């Protein structure tokens, strides 16, 4: 594995940098979000800027990650570990998380409090109830059939390739239609797996 090439990609939907794993509840959100989306890798010993700082104790890091995957993610996850030694004697731990066949996975964020997360760009974002239900149906081997899209539907996908999120109000202005029609179009795209719906902030929004 070419570590420098991997780091040069930057954090994204399938890649997360962690200087260290401080507590299972913090890393559990990342692990659950990767498993609920397309899978990916966590590089432990790399800071947010992509600078390799290394880990002090790879065994300790793996212990925390195993604890998080086994006891702070439900259903539990299996992780794959690889240690890479850099030219300047730093150890980076590469943690591989596969896309799950058993979605949705929830992360424990406090005693008795569990939440589902998905990856949106380089963030782990809490899901809505609607998205959680869709995750149950959208297993890797059994995705919903994609529909042919209209010009207005394609416009929202193009918009989201350059902008992280869109609201009903923004989409209404983008294609110049009624708010009701914009909402129905966005929900249709959610139901057929093109978009994700998020309702945990003041105003609901949609992402790829």
C-alpha positions as CSV (number, residue, x, y, z in Angstrom):
1,X,0.0,0.0,0.0
2,X,1.3,3.5,-0.9
3,X,0.5,5.5,2.2
4,X,1.5,8.8,0.7
5,X,-0.8,8.3,-2.3
6,X,-3.6,7.4,0.0
7,X,-3.2,10.4,2.2
8,X,-2.9,12.7,-0.8
9,X,-6.5,11.8,-1.7
10,X,-7.6,13.7,1.4
11,X,-10.4,12.9,3.7
12,X,-13.7,11.9,1.9
13,X,-16.6,9.5,1.9
14,X,-14.3,6.5,2.1
15,X,-11.3,7.9,4.0
16,X,-10.9,9.4,7.5
17,X,-7.8,10.7,9.3
18,X,-7.4,10.2,13.1
19,X,-4.5,11.5,15.1
20,X,-5.4,8.8,17.7
21,X,-8.5,7.0,19.0
22,X,-9.3,8.6,22.3
23,X,-12.5,6.8,23.3
24,X,-14.8,4.1,21.7
25,X,-17.8,6.4,21.6
26,X,-16.0,8.9,19.3
27,X,-14.6,6.4,16.8
28,X,-17.8,4.4,16.8
29,X,-19.6,7.1,14.8
30,X,-16.9,6.9,12.1
31,X,-17.0,3.1,11.9
32,X,-20.8,3.0,11.8
33,X,-21.0,5.7,9.1
34,X,-18.5,3.9,6.8
35,X,-20.3,0.6,7.2
36,X,-23.6,2.2,6.5
37,X,-22.3,3.9,3.3
38,X,-19.7,2.4,1.0
39,X,-17.1,1.2,3.4
40,X,-13.6,2.8,3.6
41,X,-10.5,3.2,5.7
42,X,-9.4,5.1,8.8
43,X,-5.8,6.1,9.0
44,X,-4.8,6.4,12.7
45,X,-1.6,8.4,13.2
46,X,-2.5,11.0,10.6
47,X,-3.8,14.4,11.6
48,X,-6.5,16.4,9.9
49,X,-4.0,18.1,7.6
50,X,-2.7,14.8,6.3
51,X,0.5,15.1,8.4
52,X,1.9,11.7,9.6
53,X,2.3,11.9,13.3
54,X,2.3,8.1,14.0
55,X,0.8,6.2,16.9
56,X,2.6,5.6,20.2
57,X,1.1,2.1,20.8
58,X,-0.5,0.3,17.8
59,X,-1.8,-2.5,20.1
60,X,-3.6,0.0,22.4
61,X,-5.2,1.7,19.4
62,X,-6.4,-1.6,18.0
63,X,-7.8,-2.5,21.4
64,X,-9.9,0.7,21.5
65,X,-11.0,0.2,17.9
66,X,-12.0,-3.5,18.6
67,X,-13.9,-2.3,21.7
68,X,-15.7,0.3,19.7
69,X,-16.6,-2.1,16.9
70,X,-17.8,-4.9,19.2
71,X,-19.6,-3.0,22.0
72,X,-20.3,0.6,20.8
73,X,-21.7,-0.3,17.3
74,X,-24.8,-2.3,16.9
75,X,-24.9,-4.7,15.1
76,X,-21.1,-5.2,15.8
77,X,-18.5,-4.8,13.1
78,X,-15.5,-6.8,12.1
79,X,-12.4,-4.6,11.3
80,X,-9.2,-5.4,9.3
81,X,-6.0,-3.8,10.6
82,X,-2.7,-3.2,8.9
83,X,0.4,-1.4,10.4
84,X,2.6,0.7,8.1
85,X,6.0,1.9,9.1
86,X,7.1,5.1,7.4
87,X,10.6,6.1,6.4
88,X,10.9,8.3,9.5
89,X,9.9,5.4,11.8
90,X,6.3,6.4,12.4
91,X,3.7,3.7,12.6
92,X,0.3,4.4,10.9
93,X,-2.6,2.0,11.6
94,X,-4.8,1.4,8.6
95,X,-8.3,0.3,9.7
96,X,-10.5,-1.2,6.9
97,X,-14.3,-1.1,7.3
98,X,-16.3,-3.0,4.7
99,X,-19.7,-1.8,3.5
100,X,-22.1,-3.8,5.6
101,X,-24.6,-6.4,4.5
102,X,-26.5,-5.8,7.7
103,X,-27.5,-2.1,7.7
104,X,-28.2,0.1,9.5
105,X,-25.5,0.1,12.2
106,X,-26.0,2.4,15.2
107,X,-23.3,4.0,17.3
108,X,-23.5,4.5,21.0
109,X,-23.0,8.2,21.7
110,X,-24.0,8.1,25.4
111,X,-25.2,5.4,27.9
112,X,-28.4,4.0,26.4
113,X,-28.3,6.4,23.5
114,X,-27.8,5.0,20.0
115,X,-27.8,6.8,16.6
116,X,-27.3,5.9,13.0
117,X,-24.7,7.7,10.8
118,X,-23.7,7.8,7.2
119,X,-20.8,9.4,5.4
120,X,-21.4,12.7,3.6
121,X,-18.2,13.9,2.0
122,X,-15.7,13.8,4.8
123,X,-18.2,13.8,7.7
124,X,-20.2,11.3,9.7
125,X,-23.7,12.7,9.6
126,X,-26.6,11.5,11.8
127,X,-29.4,9.9,9.7
128,X,-33.1,10.6,9.6
129,X,-35.6,7.9,10.3
130,X,-36.4,7.8,6.6
131,X,-32.8,7.2,5.7
132,X,-32.5,4.5,8.4
133,X,-35.4,2.7,6.9
134,X,-33.9,2.9,3.4
135,X,-30.6,1.6,4.7
136,X,-32.4,-1.6,5.7
137,X,-33.5,-2.1,2.1
138,X,-30.3,-1.0,0.3
139,X,-27.9,-3.8,1.0
140,X,-24.8,-3.9,-1.3
141,X,-26.1,-6.9,-3.2
142,X,-29.7,-5.8,-3.5
143,X,-30.0,-2.1,-4.4
144,X,-33.2,-0.6,-5.7
145,X,-33.4,-0.4,-9.5
146,X,-32.4,3.1,-10.6
147,X,-35.0,5.1,-12.5
148,X,-34.4,7.1,-15.6
149,X,-34.3,10.7,-14.5
150,X,-35.9,13.9,-15.8
151,X,-34.0,17.1,-16.5
152,X,-35.1,18.6,-13.2
153,X,-34.0,15.5,-11.3
154,X,-30.6,15.5,-13.0
155,X,-30.1,19.2,-12.1
156,X,-30.2,18.4,-8.4
157,X,-27.6,15.7,-8.8
158,X,-25.4,18.1,-10.7
159,X,-25.8,20.7,-8.1
160,X,-24.8,18.3,-5.3
161,X,-21.6,17.3,-7.1
162,X,-20.3,20.8,-6.3
163,X,-22.3,21.7,-3.2
164,X,-22.5,19.5,-0.1
165,X,-26.3,19.8,0.5
166,X,-29.5,21.2,-0.8
167,X,-32.8,22.2,0.9
168,X,-36.4,22.2,-0.5
169,X,-36.2,26.0,-0.7
170,X,-32.9,26.0,-2.6
171,X,-34.2,23.3,-5.0
172,X,-37.5,25.3,-5.5
173,X,-35.4,28.3,-6.7
174,X,-33.0,26.1,-8.7
175,X,-35.7,24.7,-11.0
176,X,-38.4,27.4,-10.5
177,X,-41.3,25.1,-9.4
178,X,-43.6,25.0,-6.4
179,X,-42.3,24.0,-3.0
180,X,-44.7,21.0,-3.0
181,X,-43.4,19.7,-6.3
182,X,-39.8,20.3,-5.3
183,X,-40.4,18.3,-2.1
184,X,-42.0,15.4,-4.0
185,X,-39.2,15.2,-6.5
186,X,-36.5,15.2,-3.7
187,X,-38.3,12.5,-1.7
188,X,-38.7,10.4,-4.9
189,X,-34.9,10.6,-5.4
190,X,-34.4,9.6,-1.8
191,X,-36.7,6.6,-2.1
192,X,-34.8,5.4,-5.2
193,X,-31.4,5.7,-3.6
194,X,-30.1,8.8,-5.4
195,X,-30.2,11.1,-2.4
196,X,-30.0,10.9,1.4
197,X,-32.4,12.8,3.6
198,X,-31.3,14.5,6.9
199,X,-33.7,15.9,9.5
200,X,-31.6,16.4,12.6
201,X,-30.9,20.1,12.0
202,X,-33.3,23.1,12.1
203,X,-34.0,22.7,8.4
204,X,-34.1,19.3,6.7
205,X,-31.6,18.9,3.8
206,X,-30.5,16.4,1.2
207,X,-27.1,15.0,0.2
208,X,-25.7,12.6,-2.4
